[in-house]
């Protein structure tokens, strides 16, 4: 779904996650990220 603005809500499952910029996020919650259209965000689950 495309919406106006550059922010998106992302629900992370429990655990630790690293985003495409290298920032570590604690899971088990929903976070808001700023994502311009030219960036494709992704999250990698850490052990």
PyMOL Python script that loads the backbone (N, CA, C, O; Angstrom):
from pymol import cmd

cmd.read_pdbstr("""\
ATOM      1  N   UNK A   1       0.846  -1.169   0.000  1.00  0.00           N
ATOM      2  CA  UNK A   1       0.000   0.000   0.000  1.00  0.00           C
ATOM      3  C   UNK A   1       0.898   1.241   0.000  1.00  0.00           C
ATOM      4  O   UNK A   1       1.839   1.324   0.789  1.00  0.00           O
ATOM      5  N   UNK A   2       0.618   2.175  -0.856  1.00  0.00           N
ATOM      6  CA  UNK A   2       1.366   3.422  -0.919  1.00  0.00           C
ATOM      7  C   UNK A   2       0.572   4.497  -0.195  1.00  0.00           C
ATOM      8  O   UNK A   2      -0.616   4.686  -0.455  1.00  0.00           O
ATOM      9  N   UNK A   3       1.227   5.191   0.704  1.00  0.00           N
ATOM     10  CA  UNK A   3       0.576   6.264   1.442  1.00  0.00           C
ATOM     11  C   UNK A   3       1.415   7.527   1.343  1.00  0.00           C
ATOM     12  O   UNK A   3       2.584   7.484   0.959  1.00  0.00           O
ATOM     13  N   UNK A   4       0.810   8.643   1.690  1.00  0.00           N
ATOM     14  CA  UNK A   4       1.516   9.916   1.681  1.00  0.00           C
ATOM     15  C   UNK A   4       2.504   9.944   2.832  1.00  0.00           C
ATOM     16  O   UNK A   4       2.188   9.473   3.925  1.00  0.00           O
ATOM     17  N   UNK A   5       3.700  10.490   2.608  1.00  0.00           N
ATOM     18  CA  UNK A   5       4.699  10.585   3.662  1.00  0.00           C
ATOM     19  C   UNK A   5       5.784   9.545   3.498  1.00  0.00           C
ATOM     20  O   UNK A   5       5.686   8.636   2.674  1.00  0.00           O
ATOM     21  N   UNK A   6       6.819   9.699   4.301  1.00  0.00           N
ATOM     22  CA  UNK A   6       7.983   8.821   4.204  1.00  0.00           C
ATOM     23  C   UNK A   6       8.099   7.853   5.365  1.00  0.00           C
ATOM     24  O   UNK A   6       9.083   7.117   5.430  1.00  0.00           O
ATOM     25  N   UNK A   7       7.151   7.816   6.277  1.00  0.00           N
ATOM     26  CA  UNK A   7       7.286   6.918   7.432  1.00  0.00           C
ATOM     27  C   UNK A   7       6.400   5.689   7.241  1.00  0.00           C
ATOM     28  O   UNK A   7       5.339   5.748   6.619  1.00  0.00           O
ATOM     29  N   UNK A   8       6.872   4.582   7.797  1.00  0.00           N
ATOM     30  CA  UNK A   8       6.157   3.304   7.725  1.00  0.00           C
ATOM     31  C   UNK A   8       6.189   2.645   9.093  1.00  0.00           C
ATOM     32  O   UNK A   8       7.153   2.802   9.843  1.00  0.00           O
ATOM     33  N   UNK A   9       5.136   1.911   9.416  1.00  0.00           N
ATOM     34  CA  UNK A   9       5.082   1.129  10.640  1.00  0.00           C
ATOM     35  C   UNK A   9       5.518  -0.295  10.298  1.00  0.00           C
ATOM     36  O   UNK A   9       5.020  -0.890   9.342  1.00  0.00           O
ATOM     37  N   UNK A  10       6.452  -0.839  11.087  1.00  0.00           N
ATOM     38  CA  UNK A  10       6.981  -2.183  10.866  1.00  0.00           C
ATOM     39  C   UNK A  10       6.846  -2.973  12.160  1.00  0.00           C
ATOM     40  O   UNK A  10       7.302  -2.530  13.213  1.00  0.00           O
ATOM     41  N   UNK A  11       6.217  -4.147  12.082  1.00  0.00           N
ATOM     42  CA  UNK A  11       6.068  -5.013  13.253  1.00  0.00           C
ATOM     43  C   UNK A  11       7.204  -6.026  13.235  1.00  0.00           C
ATOM     44  O   UNK A  11       7.335  -6.808  12.293  1.00  0.00           O
ATOM     45  N   UNK A  12       8.023  -6.008  14.280  1.00  0.00           N
ATOM     46  CA  UNK A  12       9.144  -6.940  14.401  1.00  0.00           C
ATOM     47  C   UNK A  12       8.777  -8.046  15.381  1.00  0.00           C
ATOM     48  O   UNK A  12       8.260  -7.773  16.464  1.00  0.00           O
ATOM     49  N   UNK A  13       9.043  -9.284  15.006  1.00  0.00           N
ATOM     50  CA  UNK A  13       8.823 -10.407  15.913  1.00  0.00           C
ATOM     51  C   UNK A  13       9.869 -10.364  17.019  1.00  0.00           C
ATOM     52  O   UNK A  13      10.828  -9.598  16.931  1.00  0.00           O
ATOM     53  N   UNK A  14       9.697 -11.172  18.052  1.00  0.00           N
ATOM     54  CA  UNK A  14      10.640 -11.200  19.173  1.00  0.00           C
ATOM     55  C   UNK A  14      12.044 -11.525  18.699  1.00  0.00           C
ATOM     56  O   UNK A  14      12.224 -12.286  17.749  1.00  0.00           O
ATOM     57  N   UNK A  15      13.029 -10.953  19.354  1.00  0.00           N
ATOM     58  CA  UNK A  15      14.425 -11.154  18.996  1.00  0.00           C
ATOM     59  C   UNK A  15      15.075  -9.831  18.642  1.00  0.00           C
ATOM     60  O   UNK A  15      14.481  -8.765  18.806  1.00  0.00           O
ATOM     61  N   UNK A  16      16.295  -9.915  18.157  1.00  0.00           N
ATOM     62  CA  UNK A  16      17.008  -8.719  17.723  1.00  0.00           C
ATOM     63  C   UNK A  16      17.057  -8.684  16.211  1.00  0.00           C
ATOM     64  O   UNK A  16      17.221  -9.715  15.558  1.00  0.00           O
ATOM     65  N   UNK A  17      16.914  -7.492  15.659  1.00  0.00           N
ATOM     66  CA  UNK A  17      16.864  -7.301  14.223  1.00  0.00           C
ATOM     67  C   UNK A  17      17.828  -6.198  13.811  1.00  0.00           C
ATOM     68  O   UNK A  17      17.973  -5.196  14.511  1.00  0.00           O
ATOM     69  N   UNK A  18      18.488  -6.388  12.669  1.00  0.00           N
ATOM     70  CA  UNK A  18      19.362  -5.362  12.112  1.00  0.00           C
ATOM     71  C   UNK A  18      18.733  -4.877  10.815  1.00  0.00           C
ATOM     72  O   UNK A  18      18.368  -5.677   9.954  1.00  0.00           O
ATOM     73  N   UNK A  19      18.607  -3.553  10.683  1.00  0.00           N
ATOM     74  CA  UNK A  19      18.013  -3.020   9.461  1.00  0.00           C
ATOM     75  C   UNK A  19      19.064  -2.819   8.373  1.00  0.00           C
ATOM     76  O   UNK A  19      20.251  -3.063   8.593  1.00  0.00           O
ATOM     77  N   UNK A  20      18.624  -2.378   7.214  1.00  0.00           N
ATOM     78  CA  UNK A  20      19.515  -2.215   6.071  1.00  0.00           C
ATOM     79  C   UNK A  20      20.564  -1.125   6.272  1.00  0.00           C
ATOM     80  O   UNK A  20      21.530  -1.062   5.513  1.00  0.00           O
ATOM     81  N   UNK A  21      20.398  -0.270   7.271  1.00  0.00           N
ATOM     82  CA  UNK A  21      21.380   0.768   7.588  1.00  0.00           C
ATOM     83  C   UNK A  21      22.336   0.341   8.705  1.00  0.00           C
ATOM     84  O   UNK A  21      23.230   1.101   9.077  1.00  0.00           O
ATOM     85  N   UNK A  22      22.152  -0.879   9.244  1.00  0.00           N
ATOM     86  CA  UNK A  22      23.026  -1.395  10.282  1.00  0.00           C
ATOM     87  C   UNK A  22      22.561  -1.130  11.705  1.00  0.00           C
ATOM     88  O   UNK A  22      23.248  -1.514  12.652  1.00  0.00           O
ATOM     89  N   UNK A  23      21.418  -0.486  11.883  1.00  0.00           N
ATOM     90  CA  UNK A  23      20.897  -0.193  13.219  1.00  0.00           C
ATOM     91  C   UNK A  23      20.228  -1.439  13.806  1.00  0.00           C
ATOM     92  O   UNK A  23      19.507  -2.151  13.107  1.00  0.00           O
ATOM     93  N   UNK A  24      20.472  -1.694  15.084  1.00  0.00           N
ATOM     94  CA  UNK A  24      19.899  -2.852  15.785  1.00  0.00           C
ATOM     95  C   UNK A  24      18.590  -2.430  16.458  1.00  0.00           C
ATOM     96  O   UNK A  24      18.515  -1.385  17.103  1.00  0.00           O
ATOM     97  N   UNK A  25      17.564  -3.265  16.294  1.00  0.00           N
ATOM     98  CA  UNK A  25      16.253  -3.014  16.889  1.00  0.00           C
ATOM     99  C   UNK A  25      15.862  -4.204  17.746  1.00  0.00           C
ATOM    100  O   UNK A  25      16.127  -5.348  17.379  1.00  0.00           O
ATOM    101  N   UNK A  26      15.236  -3.945  18.878  1.00  0.00           N
ATOM    102  CA  UNK A  26      14.698  -4.999  19.729  1.00  0.00           C
ATOM    103  C   UNK A  26      13.318  -5.353  19.214  1.00  0.00           C
ATOM    104  O   UNK A  26      12.492  -4.464  19.006  1.00  0.00           O
ATOM    105  N   UNK A  27      13.050  -6.630  19.006  1.00  0.00           N
ATOM    106  CA  UNK A  27      11.780  -7.083  18.461  1.00  0.00           C
ATOM    107  C   UNK A  27      10.689  -7.183  19.509  1.00  0.00           C
ATOM    108  O   UNK A  27      10.859  -6.767  20.655  1.00  0.00           O
ATOM    109  N   UNK A  28       9.566  -7.743  19.091  1.00  0.00           N
ATOM    110  CA  UNK A  28       8.413  -7.885  19.970  1.00  0.00           C
ATOM    111  C   UNK A  28       7.616  -6.601  20.068  1.00  0.00           C
ATOM    112  O   UNK A  28       6.875  -6.397  21.030  1.00  0.00           O
ATOM    113  N   UNK A  29       7.764  -5.722  19.065  1.00  0.00           N
ATOM    114  CA  UNK A  29       7.038  -4.460  19.086  1.00  0.00           C
ATOM    115  C   UNK A  29       6.919  -3.922  17.666  1.00  0.00           C
ATOM    116  O   UNK A  29       7.489  -4.476  16.726  1.00  0.00           O
ATOM    117  N   UNK A  30       6.179  -2.852  17.530  1.00  0.00           N
ATOM    118  CA  UNK A  30       6.022  -2.175  16.250  1.00  0.00           C
ATOM    119  C   UNK A  30       6.819  -0.882  16.289  1.00  0.00           C
ATOM    120  O   UNK A  30       6.718  -0.112  17.245  1.00  0.00           O
ATOM    121  N   UNK A  31       7.608  -0.645  15.256  1.00  0.00           N
ATOM    122  CA  UNK A  31       8.421   0.563  15.183  1.00  0.00           C
ATOM    123  C   UNK A  31       8.008   1.387  13.964  1.00  0.00           C
ATOM    124  O   UNK A  31       7.427   0.868  13.010  1.00  0.00           O
ATOM    125  N   UNK A  32       8.319   2.672  14.017  1.00  0.00           N
ATOM    126  CA  UNK A  32       8.077   3.550  12.875  1.00  0.00           C
ATOM    127  C   UNK A  32       9.431   3.906  12.274  1.00  0.00           C
ATOM    128  O   UNK A  32      10.334   4.342  12.987  1.00  0.00           O
ATOM    129  N   UNK A  33       9.571   3.720  10.968  1.00  0.00           N
ATOM    130  CA  UNK A  33      10.820   4.044  10.294  1.00  0.00           C
ATOM    131  C   UNK A  33      10.543   5.057   9.188  1.00  0.00           C
ATOM    132  O   UNK A  33       9.454   5.085   8.614  1.00  0.00           O
ATOM    133  N   UNK A  34      11.538   5.885   8.898  1.00  0.00           N
ATOM    134  CA  UNK A  34      11.449   6.846   7.805  1.00  0.00           C
ATOM    135  C   UNK A  34      12.100   6.219   6.581  1.00  0.00           C
ATOM    136  O   UNK A  34      13.270   5.835   6.614  1.00  0.00           O
ATOM    137  N   UNK A  35      11.329   6.119   5.500  1.00  0.00           N
ATOM    138  CA  UNK A  35      11.801   5.433   4.299  1.00  0.00           C
ATOM    139  C   UNK A  35      11.431   6.249   3.056  1.00  0.00           C
ATOM    140  O   UNK A  35      10.268   6.276   2.654  1.00  0.00           O
ATOM    141  N   UNK A  36      12.414   6.909   2.453  1.00  0.00           N
ATOM    142  CA  UNK A  36      12.119   7.576   1.183  1.00  0.00           C
ATOM    143  C   UNK A  36      11.838   6.540   0.090  1.00  0.00           C
ATOM    144  O   UNK A  36      12.234   5.382   0.223  1.00  0.00           O
ATOM    145  N   UNK A  37      11.166   6.941  -0.976  1.00  0.00           N
ATOM    146  CA  UNK A  37      10.778   5.999  -2.027  1.00  0.00           C
ATOM    147  C   UNK A  37      11.962   5.309  -2.689  1.00  0.00           C
ATOM    148  O   UNK A  37      11.815   4.187  -3.173  1.00  0.00           O
ATOM    149  N   UNK A  38      13.130   5.941  -2.726  1.00  0.00           N
ATOM    150  CA  UNK A  38      14.287   5.338  -3.397  1.00  0.00           C
ATOM    151  C   UNK A  38      15.019   4.306  -2.534  1.00  0.00           C
ATOM    152  O   UNK A  38      16.007   3.730  -2.988  1.00  0.00           O
ATOM    153  N   UNK A  39      14.561   4.060  -1.308  1.00  0.00           N
ATOM    154  CA  UNK A  39      15.201   3.085  -0.415  1.00  0.00           C
ATOM    155  C   UNK A  39      14.270   1.901  -0.179  1.00  0.00           C
ATOM    156  O   UNK A  39      13.080   2.077   0.082  1.00  0.00           O
ATOM    157  N   UNK A  40      14.819   0.698  -0.274  1.00  0.00           N
ATOM    158  CA  UNK A  40      14.057  -0.514   0.011  1.00  0.00           C
ATOM    159  C   UNK A  40      14.549  -1.067   1.346  1.00  0.00           C
ATOM    160  O   UNK A  40      15.599  -1.707   1.396  1.00  0.00           O
ATOM    161  N   UNK A  41      13.809  -0.829   2.425  1.00  0.00           N
ATOM    162  CA  UNK A  41      14.265  -1.289   3.737  1.00  0.00           C
ATOM    163  C   UNK A  41      14.104  -2.802   3.894  1.00  0.00           C
ATOM    164  O   UNK A  41      13.191  -3.407   3.331  1.00  0.00           O
ATOM    165  N   UNK A  42      15.011  -3.397   4.672  1.00  0.00           N
ATOM    166  CA  UNK A  42      14.865  -4.804   5.020  1.00  0.00           C
ATOM    167  C   UNK A  42      15.439  -5.013   6.409  1.00  0.00           C
ATOM    168  O   UNK A  42      16.239  -4.207   6.885  1.00  0.00           O
ATOM    169  N   UNK A  43      15.034  -6.086   7.054  1.00  0.00           N
ATOM    170  CA  UNK A  43      15.471  -6.415   8.409  1.00  0.00           C
ATOM    171  C   UNK A  43      16.012  -7.840   8.418  1.00  0.00           C
ATOM    172  O   UNK A  43      15.425  -8.747   7.828  1.00  0.00           O
ATOM    173  N   UNK A  44      17.137  -8.019   9.097  1.00  0.00           N
ATOM    174  CA  UNK A  44      17.776  -9.329   9.223  1.00  0.00           C
ATOM    175  C   UNK A  44      17.704  -9.743  10.689  1.00  0.00           C
ATOM    176  O   UNK A  44      18.118  -8.988  11.569  1.00  0.00           O
ATOM    177  N   UNK A  45      17.175 -10.951  10.959  1.00  0.00           N
ATOM    178  CA  UNK A  45      17.088 -11.427  12.338  1.00  0.00           C
ATOM    179  C   UNK A  45      18.477 -11.879  12.793  1.00  0.00           C
ATOM    180  O   UNK A  45      19.147 -12.653  12.110  1.00  0.00           O
ATOM    181  N   UNK A  46      18.899 -11.378  13.969  1.00  0.00           N
ATOM    182  CA  UNK A  46      20.187 -11.753  14.546  1.00  0.00           C
ATOM    183  C   UNK A  46      19.982 -12.928  15.501  1.00  0.00           C
ATOM    184  O   UNK A  46      18.899 -13.092  16.064  1.00  0.00           O
ATOM    185  N   UNK A  47      21.001 -13.726  15.679  1.00  0.00           N
ATOM    186  CA  UNK A  47      20.912 -14.883  16.580  1.00  0.00           C
ATOM    187  C   UNK A  47      21.019 -14.456  18.010  1.00  0.00           C
ATOM    188  O   UNK A  47      20.965 -15.293  18.910  1.00  0.00           O
TER     189      UNK A  47
END
""", "prot")
cmd.dss("prot")
cmd.show_as("cartoon", "prot")
cmd.util.cbc("prot")
cmd.orient("prot")
